[in-house]
Amino acid sequence: MNVIIDNFPLYVSGFLQTLRICAFAALGSLVLGTVIAGFRVSPVPPLRWVGTAWVTVFRNCPLTVVLFFCAFGLPEIGVNGAYFWFGVTGLILYTSAFVCEAVRSGINSVPAGQAEAARAVGLTFSQSLTSVVLPQALRTVVPPLGSVIIAMIKNSAIVGAFGVGGDLFAVGDTLTSSRGEAVLPVLIGVVLGYLVITIPGGLLLGLLERKVAIAR
């Protein structure tokens, strides 16, 4: 365990970088996934087709392929930037498909009479979706969304393999490859870093689920 203690500042730096990746990816995937879920239930056929195609492609495509496309394909078509943002973008695109399906299941669980009543008082589809249906749907999808976000946090380790740099994956690679530290204690430190993110996150989501259940 001396490896962890001696390199504790490096682990802290890697933890903060991983937390930064997860925060941006979680926010982006929740927003994008909710928009795509709206497309999936839209009465406009082209939007439904876009939503279905999005989910079909990204849910059935390996994350590594999505990250390869973002890291090496986007620069080929003139989109340049830091690998950090390429990695975050790939994680958002991939995770948004799973967020979409979780949100869509919540939308479908709302009684049809709610949307019909909204339309009866003159609300448009967008207004009824955002003001009536989604607030009720999001209450039912806290558990599946929590699972999606936890999986996204673990997937952030793959993002680290694409040259993002400074995250927990990079810390482990630096200590074992460049400094020749023993692999087992290094990996224990990396695992502890991820557990510090996922366990409190799971507890927070459980608390949110109970709060929402009381409010319903």
MARGU-242655 format. One record per residue (C-alpha): residue number from 1; x, y, z; residue in one letter. Coordinates in Angstrom, 3 decimals. Example, Ala and Ser with C-alpha at 12.3 -4.5 7.8 and 13.67 -1.06 7.14 Angstrom:
residues 2
<node nr="1" X="12.300" Y="-4.500" Z="7.800" rest="a"/>
<node nr="2" X="13.670" Y="-1.060" Z="7.140" rest="s"/>
END
This chain:
residues 216
<node nr="1" X="0.000" Y="0.000" Z="0.000" rest="m"/>
<node nr="2" X="3.051" Y="2.265" Z="0.145" rest="n"/>
<node nr="3" X="2.599" Y="2.804" Z="-3.593" rest="v"/>
<node nr="4" X="-0.793" Y="4.430" Z="-3.002" rest="i"/>
<node nr="5" X="0.458" Y="6.565" Z="-0.121" rest="i"/>
<node nr="6" X="3.606" Y="7.682" Z="-1.925" rest="d"/>
<node nr="7" X="1.681" Y="8.624" Z="-5.056" rest="n"/>
<node nr="8" X="-1.440" Y="9.917" Z="-3.346" rest="f"/>
<node nr="9" X="-1.312" Y="13.393" Z="-4.998" rest="p"/>
<node nr="10" X="-1.167" Y="11.696" Z="-8.408" rest="l"/>
<node nr="11" X="-4.178" Y="9.559" Z="-7.533" rest="y"/>
<node nr="12" X="-6.077" Y="12.647" Z="-6.387" rest="v"/>
<node nr="13" X="-5.283" Y="14.395" Z="-9.666" rest="s"/>
<node nr="14" X="-6.454" Y="11.345" Z="-11.629" rest="g"/>
<node nr="15" X="-9.607" Y="11.125" Z="-9.521" rest="f"/>
<node nr="16" X="-10.484" Y="14.762" Z="-10.211" rest="l"/>
<node nr="17" X="-9.896" Y="14.351" Z="-13.955" rest="q"/>
<node nr="18" X="-12.086" Y="11.217" Z="-14.031" rest="t"/>
<node nr="19" X="-14.756" Y="13.074" Z="-12.055" rest="l"/>
<node nr="20" X="-14.585" Y="15.893" Z="-14.607" rest="r"/>
<node nr="21" X="-15.021" Y="13.456" Z="-17.503" rest="i"/>
<node nr="22" X="-17.989" Y="11.809" Z="-15.775" rest="c"/>
<node nr="23" X="-19.666" Y="15.117" Z="-14.904" rest="a"/>
<node nr="24" X="-19.550" Y="16.431" Z="-18.478" rest="f"/>
<node nr="25" X="-20.558" Y="13.066" Z="-19.949" rest="a"/>
<node nr="26" X="-23.447" Y="12.575" Z="-17.504" rest="a"/>
<node nr="27" X="-24.867" Y="16.034" Z="-18.148" rest="l"/>
<node nr="28" X="-24.487" Y="15.737" Z="-21.925" rest="g"/>
<node nr="29" X="-25.920" Y="12.220" Z="-22.172" rest="s"/>
<node nr="30" X="-28.926" Y="13.065" Z="-19.970" rest="l"/>
<node nr="31" X="-29.799" Y="16.097" Z="-22.080" rest="v"/>
<node nr="32" X="-29.149" Y="14.415" Z="-25.438" rest="l"/>
<node nr="33" X="-30.816" Y="11.160" Z="-24.411" rest="g"/>
<node nr="34" X="-33.953" Y="13.002" Z="-23.276" rest="t"/>
<node nr="35" X="-34.113" Y="14.893" Z="-26.584" rest="v"/>
<node nr="36" X="-33.739" Y="11.650" Z="-28.554" rest="i"/>
<node nr="37" X="-36.459" Y="10.054" Z="-26.400" rest="a"/>
<node nr="38" X="-38.707" Y="12.955" Z="-27.420" rest="g"/>
<node nr="39" X="-37.898" Y="12.139" Z="-31.039" rest="f"/>
<node nr="40" X="-38.790" Y="8.494" Z="-30.438" rest="r"/>
<node nr="41" X="-42.332" Y="9.331" Z="-29.272" rest="v"/>
<node nr="42" X="-42.856" Y="12.257" Z="-31.630" rest="s"/>
<node nr="43" X="-45.907" Y="12.252" Z="-33.934" rest="p"/>
<node nr="44" X="-43.587" Y="13.444" Z="-36.740" rest="v"/>
<node nr="45" X="-42.341" Y="10.352" Z="-38.650" rest="p"/>
<node nr="46" X="-38.900" Y="11.781" Z="-39.673" rest="p"/>
<node nr="47" X="-38.113" Y="12.545" Z="-36.022" rest="l"/>
<node nr="48" X="-39.138" Y="9.031" Z="-35.005" rest="r"/>
<node nr="49" X="-36.888" Y="7.628" Z="-37.717" rest="w"/>
<node nr="50" X="-33.953" Y="9.726" Z="-36.500" rest="v"/>
<node nr="51" X="-34.528" Y="8.621" Z="-32.902" rest="g"/>
<node nr="52" X="-34.819" Y="4.964" Z="-33.857" rest="t"/>
<node nr="53" X="-31.714" Y="5.099" Z="-36.043" rest="a"/>
<node nr="54" X="-29.742" Y="6.857" Z="-33.277" rest="w"/>
<node nr="55" X="-30.587" Y="4.225" Z="-30.681" rest="v"/>
<node nr="56" X="-30.046" Y="1.339" Z="-33.089" rest="t"/>
<node nr="57" X="-26.596" Y="2.563" Z="-34.117" rest="v"/>
<node nr="58" X="-25.133" Y="3.628" Z="-30.788" rest="f"/>
<node nr="59" X="-26.703" Y="0.947" Z="-28.597" rest="r"/>
<node nr="60" X="-25.381" Y="-1.818" Z="-30.854" rest="n"/>
<node nr="61" X="-21.976" Y="-0.270" Z="-31.589" rest="c"/>
<node nr="62" X="-19.067" Y="-1.019" Z="-29.205" rest="p"/>
<node nr="63" X="-17.923" Y="1.957" Z="-27.154" rest="l"/>
<node nr="64" X="-14.361" Y="1.524" Z="-28.407" rest="t"/>
<node nr="65" X="-15.539" Y="1.963" Z="-32.009" rest="v"/>
<node nr="66" X="-17.437" Y="5.140" Z="-31.088" rest="v"/>
<node nr="67" X="-14.356" Y="6.488" Z="-29.314" rest="l"/>
<node nr="68" X="-12.111" Y="5.560" Z="-32.248" rest="f"/>
<node nr="69" X="-14.439" Y="7.465" Z="-34.578" rest="f"/>
<node nr="70" X="-14.453" Y="10.550" Z="-32.326" rest="c"/>
<node nr="71" X="-10.706" Y="10.505" Z="-31.644" rest="a"/>
<node nr="72" X="-9.437" Y="9.683" Z="-35.123" rest="f"/>
<node nr="73" X="-12.394" Y="10.075" Z="-37.500" rest="g"/>
<node nr="74" X="-13.541" Y="13.574" Z="-36.578" rest="l"/>
<node nr="75" X="-10.106" Y="15.157" Z="-37.252" rest="p"/>
<node nr="76" X="-10.215" Y="13.557" Z="-40.721" rest="e"/>
<node nr="77" X="-13.329" Y="15.602" Z="-41.575" rest="i"/>
<node nr="78" X="-11.893" Y="18.821" Z="-40.169" rest="g"/>
<node nr="79" X="-13.209" Y="18.671" Z="-36.596" rest="v"/>
<node nr="80" X="-10.225" Y="19.346" Z="-34.362" rest="n"/>
<node nr="81" X="-9.919" Y="19.665" Z="-30.618" rest="g"/>
<node nr="82" X="-8.443" Y="18.166" Z="-27.463" rest="a"/>
<node nr="83" X="-8.653" Y="14.413" Z="-26.914" rest="y"/>
<node nr="84" X="-10.474" Y="15.177" Z="-23.660" rest="f"/>
<node nr="85" X="-13.452" Y="16.558" Z="-25.560" rest="w"/>
<node nr="86" X="-13.301" Y="13.795" Z="-28.187" rest="f"/>
<node nr="87" X="-13.450" Y="11.236" Z="-25.382" rest="g"/>
<node nr="88" X="-16.295" Y="13.007" Z="-23.608" rest="v"/>
<node nr="89" X="-18.202" Y="13.351" Z="-26.893" rest="t"/>
<node nr="90" X="-17.876" Y="9.641" Z="-27.619" rest="g"/>
<node nr="91" X="-19.065" Y="8.753" Z="-24.129" rest="l"/>
<node nr="92" X="-22.046" Y="11.123" Z="-24.491" rest="i"/>
<node nr="93" X="-23.052" Y="9.680" Z="-27.879" rest="l"/>
<node nr="94" X="-22.824" Y="6.107" Z="-26.613" rest="y"/>
<node nr="95" X="-24.565" Y="6.673" Z="-23.273" rest="t"/>
<node nr="96" X="-27.334" Y="8.841" Z="-24.739" rest="s"/>
<node nr="97" X="-28.815" Y="5.794" Z="-26.523" rest="a"/>
<node nr="98" X="-29.297" Y="4.009" Z="-23.192" rest="f"/>
<node nr="99" X="-30.606" Y="7.155" Z="-21.514" rest="v"/>
<node nr="100" X="-33.081" Y="7.538" Z="-24.384" rest="c"/>
<node nr="101" X="-34.533" Y="4.062" Z="-23.895" rest="e"/>
<node nr="102" X="-34.815" Y="4.543" Z="-20.126" rest="a"/>
<node nr="103" X="-36.617" Y="7.870" Z="-20.570" rest="v"/>
<node nr="104" X="-38.823" Y="6.460" Z="-23.324" rest="r"/>
<node nr="105" X="-39.926" Y="3.627" Z="-21.046" rest="s"/>
<node nr="106" X="-40.894" Y="6.248" Z="-18.461" rest="g"/>
<node nr="107" X="-42.829" Y="8.253" Z="-21.057" rest="i"/>
<node nr="108" X="-44.726" Y="5.131" Z="-22.096" rest="n"/>
<node nr="109" X="-45.600" Y="4.424" Z="-18.457" rest="s"/>
<node nr="110" X="-47.507" Y="7.723" Z="-18.144" rest="v"/>
<node nr="111" X="-51.244" Y="7.142" Z="-18.736" rest="p"/>
<node nr="112" X="-52.323" Y="8.224" Z="-22.212" rest="a"/>
<node nr="113" X="-55.074" Y="10.308" Z="-20.636" rest="g"/>
<node nr="114" X="-52.488" Y="12.762" Z="-19.345" rest="q"/>
<node nr="115" X="-51.309" Y="13.654" Z="-22.852" rest="a"/>
<node nr="116" X="-54.881" Y="13.689" Z="-24.132" rest="e"/>
<node nr="117" X="-55.926" Y="16.096" Z="-21.388" rest="a"/>
<node nr="118" X="-52.961" Y="18.332" Z="-22.228" rest="a"/>
<node nr="119" X="-53.962" Y="18.415" Z="-25.879" rest="r"/>
<node nr="120" X="-57.579" Y="19.076" Z="-24.885" rest="a"/>
<node nr="121" X="-56.578" Y="22.328" Z="-23.185" rest="v"/>
<node nr="122" X="-54.655" Y="23.448" Z="-26.268" rest="g"/>
<node nr="123" X="-51.079" Y="22.420" Z="-25.497" rest="l"/>
<node nr="124" X="-48.878" Y="21.399" Z="-28.405" rest="t"/>
<node nr="125" X="-47.013" Y="18.082" Z="-28.434" rest="f"/>
<node nr="126" X="-43.801" Y="19.781" Z="-27.252" rest="s"/>
<node nr="127" X="-45.603" Y="21.620" Z="-24.472" rest="q"/>
<node nr="128" X="-47.467" Y="18.554" Z="-23.245" rest="s"/>
<node nr="129" X="-44.280" Y="16.476" Z="-23.370" rest="l"/>
<node nr="130" X="-42.132" Y="18.945" Z="-21.429" rest="t"/>
<node nr="131" X="-44.761" Y="20.239" Z="-18.993" rest="s"/>
<node nr="132" X="-46.992" Y="17.216" Z="-18.367" rest="v"/>
<node nr="133" X="-45.497" Y="13.919" Z="-19.492" rest="v"/>
<node nr="134" X="-41.759" Y="14.236" Z="-18.782" rest="l"/>
<node nr="135" X="-42.108" Y="15.463" Z="-15.163" rest="p"/>
<node nr="136" X="-44.123" Y="12.330" Z="-14.405" rest="q"/>
<node nr="137" X="-41.976" Y="10.023" Z="-16.529" rest="a"/>
<node nr="138" X="-38.675" Y="11.076" Z="-14.962" rest="l"/>
<node nr="139" X="-39.900" Y="9.983" Z="-11.540" rest="r"/>
<node nr="140" X="-40.226" Y="6.398" Z="-12.734" rest="t"/>
<node nr="141" X="-36.860" Y="6.222" Z="-14.505" rest="v"/>
<node nr="142" X="-34.543" Y="7.184" Z="-11.643" rest="v"/>
<node nr="143" X="-33.428" Y="3.540" Z="-11.015" rest="p"/>
<node nr="144" X="-32.668" Y="2.658" Z="-14.672" rest="p"/>
<node nr="145" X="-31.040" Y="6.043" Z="-15.257" rest="l"/>
<node nr="146" X="-28.936" Y="5.475" Z="-12.161" rest="g"/>
<node nr="147" X="-27.719" Y="2.168" Z="-13.583" rest="s"/>
<node nr="148" X="-26.902" Y="3.853" Z="-16.895" rest="v"/>
<node nr="149" X="-24.886" Y="6.598" Z="-15.184" rest="i"/>
<node nr="150" X="-22.979" Y="4.107" Z="-13.007" rest="i"/>
<node nr="151" X="-22.128" Y="2.116" Z="-16.143" rest="a"/>
<node nr="152" X="-21.009" Y="5.347" Z="-17.822" rest="m"/>
<node nr="153" X="-18.646" Y="6.091" Z="-14.912" rest="i"/>
<node nr="154" X="-17.025" Y="2.682" Z="-15.355" rest="k"/>
<node nr="155" X="-16.870" Y="3.194" Z="-19.122" rest="n"/>
<node nr="156" X="-14.878" Y="6.361" Z="-18.523" rest="s"/>
<node nr="157" X="-11.887" Y="4.079" Z="-17.916" rest="a"/>
<node nr="158" X="-12.035" Y="3.162" Z="-21.625" rest="i"/>
<node nr="159" X="-12.027" Y="6.868" Z="-22.480" rest="v"/>
<node nr="160" X="-8.736" Y="7.138" Z="-20.598" rest="g"/>
<node nr="161" X="-7.150" Y="4.668" Z="-22.993" rest="a"/>
<node nr="162" X="-7.648" Y="7.099" Z="-25.897" rest="f"/>
<node nr="163" X="-5.120" Y="9.666" Z="-24.791" rest="g"/>
<node nr="164" X="-7.321" Y="11.873" Z="-22.614" rest="v"/>
<node nr="165" X="-4.557" Y="11.952" Z="-20.022" rest="g"/>
<node nr="166" X="-4.526" Y="12.657" Z="-16.313" rest="g"/>
<node nr="167" X="-7.423" Y="10.360" Z="-15.384" rest="d"/>
<node nr="168" X="-7.287" Y="7.291" Z="-13.144" rest="l"/>
<node nr="169" X="-6.554" Y="4.997" Z="-16.099" rest="f"/>
<node nr="170" X="-3.600" Y="7.185" Z="-17.082" rest="a"/>
<node nr="171" X="-2.374" Y="7.219" Z="-13.478" rest="v"/>
<node nr="172" X="-2.328" Y="3.426" Z="-13.379" rest="g"/>
<node nr="173" X="-0.561" Y="3.253" Z="-16.729" rest="d"/>
<node nr="174" X="2.034" Y="5.830" Z="-15.671" rest="t"/>
<node nr="175" X="2.845" Y="4.097" Z="-12.396" rest="l"/>
<node nr="176" X="3.149" Y="0.617" Z="-13.879" rest="t"/>
<node nr="177" X="4.772" Y="1.415" Z="-17.239" rest="s"/>
<node nr="178" X="6.878" Y="4.516" Z="-16.666" rest="s"/>
<node nr="179" X="7.780" Y="4.145" Z="-12.995" rest="r"/>
<node nr="180" X="7.843" Y="0.360" Z="-12.760" rest="g"/>
<node nr="181" X="5.587" Y="0.116" Z="-9.708" rest="e"/>
<node nr="182" X="3.980" Y="-3.194" Z="-8.760" rest="a"/>
<node nr="183" X="0.779" Y="-3.718" Z="-10.713" rest="v"/>
<node nr="184" X="-1.472" Y="-5.023" Z="-7.923" rest="l"/>
<node nr="185" X="-1.208" Y="-2.102" Z="-5.466" rest="p"/>
<node nr="186" X="-1.439" Y="0.387" Z="-8.337" rest="v"/>
<node nr="187" X="-4.662" Y="-1.213" Z="-9.575" rest="l"/>
<node nr="188" X="-6.059" Y="-1.314" Z="-6.033" rest="i"/>
<node nr="189" X="-5.567" Y="2.452" Z="-5.867" rest="g"/>
<node nr="190" X="-7.320" Y="2.903" Z="-9.230" rest="v"/>
<node nr="191" X="-10.236" Y="0.698" Z="-8.140" rest="v"/>
<node nr="192" X="-10.594" Y="2.650" Z="-4.898" rest="l"/>
<node nr="193" X="-10.746" Y="5.869" Z="-6.911" rest="g"/>
<node nr="194" X="-13.638" Y="4.556" Z="-9.007" rest="y"/>
<node nr="195" X="-15.422" Y="3.224" Z="-5.912" rest="l"/>
<node nr="196" X="-15.227" Y="6.675" Z="-4.339" rest="v"/>
<node nr="197" X="-17.263" Y="7.921" Z="-7.317" rest="i"/>
<node nr="198" X="-19.691" Y="5.046" Z="-7.861" rest="t"/>
<node nr="199" X="-20.670" Y="4.155" Z="-4.281" rest="i"/>
<node nr="200" X="-21.669" Y="7.689" Z="-3.182" rest="p"/>
<node nr="201" X="-23.334" Y="8.130" Z="-6.577" rest="g"/>
<node nr="202" X="-25.390" Y="4.984" Z="-6.020" rest="g"/>
<node nr="203" X="-26.353" Y="6.100" Z="-2.520" rest="l"/>
<node nr="204" X="-27.382" Y="9.527" Z="-3.807" rest="l"/>
<node nr="205" X="-29.521" Y="7.975" Z="-6.526" rest="l"/>
<node nr="206" X="-31.130" Y="5.669" Z="-3.960" rest="g"/>
<node nr="207" X="-31.972" Y="8.673" Z="-1.793" rest="l"/>
<node nr="208" X="-33.399" Y="10.493" Z="-4.809" rest="l"/>
<node nr="209" X="-35.502" Y="7.455" Z="-5.692" rest="e"/>
<node nr="210" X="-36.983" Y="7.345" Z="-2.186" rest="r"/>
<node nr="211" X="-37.696" Y="11.072" Z="-2.217" rest="k"/>
<node nr="212" X="-39.467" Y="10.799" Z="-5.558" rest="v"/>
<node nr="213" X="-41.445" Y="7.767" Z="-4.400" rest="a"/>
<node nr="214" X="-42.715" Y="9.711" Z="-1.361" rest="i"/>
<node nr="215" X="-43.699" Y="12.654" Z="-3.551" rest="a"/>
<node nr="216" X="-45.778" Y="10.563" Z="-5.920" rest="r"/>
END
